[in-house]
Amino acid sequence: MSETRPLAAALWMMASMLILGVVDNFIVVMAEVISLWQMYVIRLMIALPVIWLLSRGLKQRFWPRNWGPVLLRSFFFASAMLFYFASLAFLPIAQSLAGLFTSPIIVVVITAVFLREPIGVFRIGAVLVGFAGTLAVLQISPASFSPLVVVPLIGGILYALNAVITRRMCDGESTCTLLAGTMGMQGALGLIGLAVIGLWGVQESDGPLAFVTRGWAWPMEGVGLLLVAHVLASIVGVFCLTRAYQIGEASYVAIFEYSIMIFGPLFAFVWFGQTLAAGQMAGILLIILAGSVIALRARQS
């Protein structure tokens, strides 16, 4: 196990969340023109050469030492982002983030149920509080339930699995290796999605769901430069994110991920005019509180 550096991990995570919280707001703009699968393939085409050059400059390994754990971790990360990006096309960013960032709560559940580690009454309470906060932000109620709010929650489950595997199974891998694995797996999923749409003749849906059912769109009608900027910023953001999980305990680092729930909605309000109801803002505070308790209790155990 590598040395843990909590302060550095916190700073890496905060930088990551600031970058990603800003750039992910523009997914909704790109979703009107291109497809999610196309975006994943283009991310691969741009990202891998950049990451290879970055690995050379930083004198880090590009290829994995252990392929199995890296591929498994990459699959969970890329799949989590697939559900998250898809949800951004039809949900406000605050709701998408609320679903995705239930991951620290899910990490506790995985720790207790599957890894058989004691979690204590405080973290059990935090899970319940965080769950209530998630319901509030997603505005889930029996009277007005939409299946679409489940999409980012699935992303949260997959993201939690990625967080656990990164620390427990990918120790010794370079940041560039894990970043390349993530982008490579996203490209692979993108190619699979495009192949399914083309071979099975999937019809493009109307409205926001076209982001998932659309094939390759060309020309990209004004979003090409935005997509390139998004990919480059994402490389930096995911690099910071990966580095944070490498040098910090997952339960500690997770608390700083919640800063994206401030950065993302704040930028969405300033740039796109997205607003939150009082109940949703209270829900965000409950999620942040739950994450804080989980992180603090994990450090004491």
C-alpha positions in Angstrom: 0.0 0.0 0.0 1.4 3.4 -1.0 1.9 6.3 1.4 -1.3 8.2 2.2 -1.1 12.0 1.9 -4.5 13.4 3.0 -3.8 17.2 2.4 -2.5 16.6 -1.1 -5.4 14.2 -1.9 -7.9 16.9 -0.8 -6.3 19.5 -3.0 -6.2 17.2 -6.0 -9.9 16.3 -5.5 -11.0 20.0 -5.1 -9.2 20.9 -8.3 -10.8 18.0 -10.1 -14.3 18.9 -8.9 -13.9 22.6 -9.9 -12.9 21.6 -13.4 -15.5 18.9 -13.9 -18.3 20.9 -12.3 -17.8 23.7 -14.8 -17.2 21.7 -18.1 -19.9 19.1 -17.5 -22.5 21.8 -17.7 -21.9 21.9 -21.4 -22.9 18.3 -22.0 -26.5 19.5 -22.4 -25.4 21.8 -25.3 -23.5 19.0 -27.1 -26.4 16.6 -26.5 -28.5 18.6 -28.9 -26.1 17.8 -31.8 -24.0 14.7 -31.2 -24.5 11.4 -29.5 -23.2 10.1 -26.2 -21.4 7.2 -28.1 -19.9 9.6 -30.6 -18.6 11.8 -27.7 -17.0 8.7 -26.1 -15.2 7.7 -29.3 -13.9 11.3 -29.9 -12.7 11.4 -26.3 -10.7 8.3 -27.0 -9.2 9.7 -30.2 -8.1 13.0 -28.5 -7.3 11.7 -25.1 -5.0 8.7 -25.6 -2.3 10.6 -27.6 -2.4 13.4 -25.0 -2.1 11.0 -22.1 0.7 9.2 -23.8 2.7 12.4 -24.1 1.8 13.3 -20.5 3.1 10.0 -19.3 6.4 10.6 -21.2 6.7 14.1 -19.7 5.9 12.9 -16.2 8.0 9.8 -16.6 5.1 7.6 -15.6 4.1 4.2 -17.0 1.5 4.2 -19.7 0.7 0.5 -19.8 -0.7 -1.3 -16.8 1.3 -3.5 -14.5 -1.7 -5.7 -13.8 -4.3 -5.6 -16.6 -7.2 -7.3 -14.8 -7.8 -4.8 -12.0 -7.1 -1.8 -14.3 -9.6 -3.0 -16.9 -12.2 -3.8 -14.2 -11.7 -0.3 -12.7 -11.9 1.3 -16.1 -15.1 -0.5 -16.9 -16.8 0.7 -13.7 -15.6 4.3 -14.1 -16.5 4.5 -17.8 -19.9 3.0 -17.2 -20.6 5.3 -14.3 -19.8 8.3 -16.5 -22.0 6.9 -19.3 -25.1 7.0 -17.0 -24.1 10.4 -15.6 -23.5 12.0 -18.9 -26.7 10.5 -20.3 -28.7 12.0 -17.4 -27.3 15.5 -18.0 -29.2 15.6 -21.3 -32.6 15.5 -19.5 -31.9 16.4 -15.8 -30.5 19.6 -14.2 -26.9 19.1 -13.2 -27.8 19.2 -9.5 -30.0 16.2 -9.8 -27.5 14.3 -11.9 -24.8 15.0 -9.4 -27.0 13.9 -6.5 -27.4 10.5 -8.1 -23.8 10.1 -9.0 -22.4 11.3 -5.7 -24.4 8.9 -3.6 -21.2 6.8 -4.3 -19.6 7.4 -0.9 -22.8 6.3 0.8 -22.8 3.2 -1.5 -19.1 2.6 -0.5 -20.2 2.2 3.1 -22.9 -0.3 2.1 -20.3 -2.3 0.0 -17.9 -2.2 3.0 -20.5 -3.5 5.4 -22.4 -6.1 3.2 -19.7 -7.5 0.9 -16.4 -6.8 2.7 -17.9 -7.6 6.1 -16.2 -4.7 7.8 -17.9 -3.0 10.8 -19.3 0.5 10.1 -21.0 1.6 13.3 -24.2 3.4 14.2 -22.9 6.8 13.0 -22.2 5.7 9.5 -25.5 3.8 9.4 -27.2 7.0 10.3 -25.2 8.9 7.7 -26.4 6.5 5.0 -30.0 7.1 6.0 -29.5 10.9 6.1 -27.7 10.9 2.7 -30.5 8.8 1.2 -33.1 11.3 2.4 -31.0 14.1 0.9 -30.8 12.3 -2.4 -34.6 11.8 -2.5 -35.0 15.5 -1.8 -32.7 16.7 -4.6 -34.0 14.2 -7.1 -37.6 15.2 -6.0 -38.6 11.5 -5.8 -42.1 11.0 -4.4 -44.8 8.4 -5.1 -47.0 11.1 -6.7 -44.4 12.3 -9.1 -41.9 9.5 -9.8 -40.0 9.5 -13.1 -37.9 6.5 -14.0 -35.3 8.9 -15.5 -34.0 9.9 -12.0 -32.8 6.3 -11.6 -30.2 6.8 -14.4 -27.7 8.9 -12.3 -28.3 6.5 -9.3 -27.0 3.6 -11.4 -24.0 5.8 -12.2 -23.5 6.3 -8.4 -23.4 2.5 -7.8 -20.9 2.0 -10.6 -18.8 4.9 -9.4 -18.7 3.5 -5.9 -17.3 0.2 -7.2 -14.7 2.2 -9.1 -13.6 4.0 -6.0 -13.2 0.8 -3.9 -11.2 -0.9 -6.7 -9.0 2.1 -7.3 -7.6 2.0 -3.8 -7.7 -1.7 -3.0 -6.6 -3.3 -6.3 -4.8 -0.6 -8.4 -2.1 0.3 -6.0 1.2 0.7 -7.8 -0.4 1.8 -11.1 0.5 5.2 -12.4 -2.0 8.0 -12.7 -1.5 8.0 -16.5 -2.1 4.3 -16.7 -5.5 4.6 -14.9 -6.4 7.7 -16.9 -5.6 5.9 -20.2 -7.6 2.9 -19.1 -10.6 5.2 -18.3 -10.5 6.9 -21.7 -9.8 3.7 -23.6 -12.8 2.0 -22.0 -15.0 5.0 -22.8 -13.9 4.7 -26.4 -14.7 1.0 -26.4 -18.2 1.5 -25.0 -18.7 4.3 -27.6 -17.8 2.0 -30.4 -20.1 -0.7 -29.1 -23.0 1.8 -28.8 -22.5 3.1 -32.3 -22.4 -0.5 -33.6 -25.6 -1.5 -31.8 -27.4 1.6 -33.2 -26.1 0.9 -36.7 -26.6 -2.8 -36.9 -30.0 -2.9 -35.1 -31.3 0.2 -36.8 -32.2 2.0 -33.6 -34.5 4.9 -34.4 -33.4 8.3 -33.0 -35.8 9.5 -30.2 -37.2 13.0 -30.0 -36.0 15.4 -27.3 -33.2 14.8 -24.9 -33.2 11.0 -25.2 -31.8 11.5 -28.7 -28.4 11.9 -27.0 -28.5 8.1 -26.3 -30.3 6.9 -29.4 -28.5 9.0 -32.0 -25.7 7.5 -34.0 -22.7 9.4 -35.5 -23.8 13.0 -36.3 -21.8 14.9 -39.0 -21.1 17.7 -39.3 -21.1 18.6 -35.6 -22.8 22.0 -36.2 -20.8 24.3 -34.0 -20.1 22.0 -31.0 -16.8 20.6 -32.4 -14.5 23.1 -30.6 -16.6 22.8 -27.4 -16.2 19.0 -27.5 -12.4 19.3 -27.9 -12.3 21.7 -25.0 -14.5 19.4 -22.9 -12.2 16.4 -23.6 -9.0 18.3 -22.7 -10.5 19.7 -19.5 -11.8 16.3 -18.6 -8.4 14.8 -19.0 -7.0 17.3 -16.5 -10.0 16.8 -14.2 -10.0 13.0 -14.2 -6.2 13.0 -13.8 -6.7 15.1 -10.6 -9.5 12.7 -9.5 -7.4 9.6 -10.1 -4.4 11.0 -8.3 -6.6 12.0 -5.3 -7.8 8.4 -4.9 -4.3 7.0 -5.3 -2.8 9.0 -2.5 -5.8 9.3 -0.1 -8.1 6.8 1.6 -11.3 6.5 -0.4 -13.5 7.3 2.6 -11.4 10.5 3.3 -11.2 11.7 -0.3 -14.9 11.1 -0.9 -15.9 14.1 1.3 -14.1 16.5 -1.0 -16.0 15.2 -4.0 -19.1 16.8 -2.7 -17.6 20.2 -3.6 -18.8 19.5 -7.1 -22.3 19.8 -5.8 -21.5 23.5 -5.1 -19.3 24.2 -8.2 -21.6 22.5 -10.7 -25.0 24.0 -9.7 -23.4 27.4 -9.1 -22.0 27.6 -12.6 -25.3 26.2 -14.0 -27.1 29.0 -12.3 -24.7 31.7 -13.5 -24.4 30.4 -17.1 -27.7 28.7 -17.8 -30.0 30.1 -15.2 -30.8 26.7 -13.6 -32.3 27.2 -10.1 -32.9 24.9 -7.1 -35.9 24.7 -4.8 -35.4 25.2 -1.1 -36.0 21.5 -0.5 -33.4 20.6 -3.1 -30.8 22.9 -1.5 -31.6 21.3 1.9 -31.1 17.9 0.3 -27.7 18.9 -1.0 -26.7 19.9 2.6 -27.9 16.6 3.9 -25.8 14.7 1.3 -22.8 16.8 2.2 -23.4 16.2 5.9 -23.8 12.4 5.4 -20.5 12.3 3.4 -18.7 14.3 6.1 -19.8 11.9 8.8 -18.9 8.8 6.7 -15.4 10.2 6.0 -14.7 11.2 9.6 -16.0 7.9 11.1 -14.0 5.9 8.5 -10.8 7.7 9.6 -11.4 6.9 13.2 -12.1 3.2 12.7 
